[in-house]
Amino acid sequence: MKGISDFLAKFKVIPDPKDEKKILAEIINAEIKQNIEDLETLIEVKNYSIEINVHPAIKNLIFQHKSDILEKINTRFNGEKTFKNIY
């Protein structure tokens, strides 16, 4: 029989909602090899989609790495929250 600590252990990986945008910004910056300052203020999360309001040239870089970014983000959130799209 599993104890309550085993059940609650899976919730330790869920990031604080305040840190969600910061984590997303770190992953995106690392993947596109850019350092976009204040990227977390330009990110909106809506229904498992990520909306990024940046210059079209930067957005193009993000779309070129879209599948890798989504894979890393979903791995980081451990399946507790699955993002499906970036636009």
C-alpha positions as CSV (number, residue, x, y, z in Angstrom):
1,M,0.0,0.0,0.0
2,K,1.3,3.4,-0.9
3,G,1.6,6.1,1.6
4,I,0.4,9.6,1.2
5,S,4.0,10.8,0.7
6,D,4.2,8.8,-2.5
7,F,1.0,10.3,-3.7
8,L,2.1,13.9,-2.9
9,A,5.6,13.4,-4.3
10,K,4.3,14.0,-7.9
11,F,3.1,17.4,-6.9
12,K,6.6,18.6,-6.0
13,V,7.6,19.0,-9.6
14,I,4.7,21.4,-10.4
15,P,6.2,24.8,-10.6
16,D,4.7,27.8,-8.9
17,P,2.4,29.7,-11.4
18,K,4.5,32.8,-10.7
19,D,7.6,31.0,-12.0
20,E,5.9,29.5,-15.0
21,K,6.7,32.4,-17.4
22,K,10.2,32.6,-16.0
23,I,10.8,28.9,-16.8
24,L,9.3,29.2,-20.3
25,A,11.5,32.3,-21.0
26,E,14.6,30.4,-19.9
27,I,13.9,27.4,-22.1
28,I,13.1,29.6,-25.1
29,N,16.2,31.7,-24.7
30,A,18.4,28.7,-24.3
31,E,16.9,26.9,-27.4
32,I,17.2,29.9,-29.8
33,K,20.6,30.9,-28.3
34,Q,19.5,34.5,-27.7
35,N,19.2,36.5,-24.6
36,I,15.9,38.4,-25.0
37,E,15.6,40.6,-21.9
38,D,12.2,40.7,-20.2
39,L,10.9,37.8,-22.3
40,E,8.8,36.6,-19.4
41,T,6.8,39.8,-19.6
42,L,6.1,39.2,-23.3
43,I,4.7,35.7,-22.7
44,E,1.0,34.9,-22.3
45,V,-0.2,31.4,-21.4
46,K,-3.7,30.6,-22.7
47,N,-5.3,27.2,-22.5
48,Y,-2.1,25.2,-22.9
49,S,-0.8,27.5,-25.6
50,I,2.0,30.0,-25.4
51,E,1.6,33.4,-27.0
52,I,4.8,35.4,-27.4
53,N,4.6,39.1,-28.4
54,V,8.0,39.8,-29.9
55,H,9.5,41.2,-33.1
56,P,8.7,39.0,-36.1
57,A,12.4,38.1,-36.7
58,I,12.6,36.7,-33.2
59,K,9.3,34.9,-33.6
60,N,10.6,33.3,-36.7
61,L,13.6,31.9,-34.7
62,I,11.2,30.6,-32.2
63,F,9.1,28.9,-34.8
64,Q,12.2,27.3,-36.4
65,H,12.8,25.6,-33.0
66,K,9.2,25.1,-32.1
67,S,9.1,21.3,-31.7
68,D,12.3,21.3,-29.6
69,I,11.0,24.1,-27.4
70,L,7.7,22.3,-26.8
71,E,9.4,19.0,-26.1
72,K,11.8,20.6,-23.5
73,I,8.9,22.6,-21.9
74,N,6.7,19.6,-21.6
75,T,9.6,17.5,-20.2
76,R,10.3,20.2,-17.6
77,F,6.6,20.3,-16.5
78,N,6.7,16.5,-16.2
79,G,3.4,15.9,-17.9
80,E,1.4,17.9,-15.3
81,K,0.8,20.6,-17.9
82,T,1.2,19.9,-21.6
83,F,1.7,22.8,-23.9
84,K,0.5,22.1,-27.4
85,N,1.3,25.3,-29.4
86,I,3.4,28.4,-29.6
87,Y,2.1,31.4,-31.5
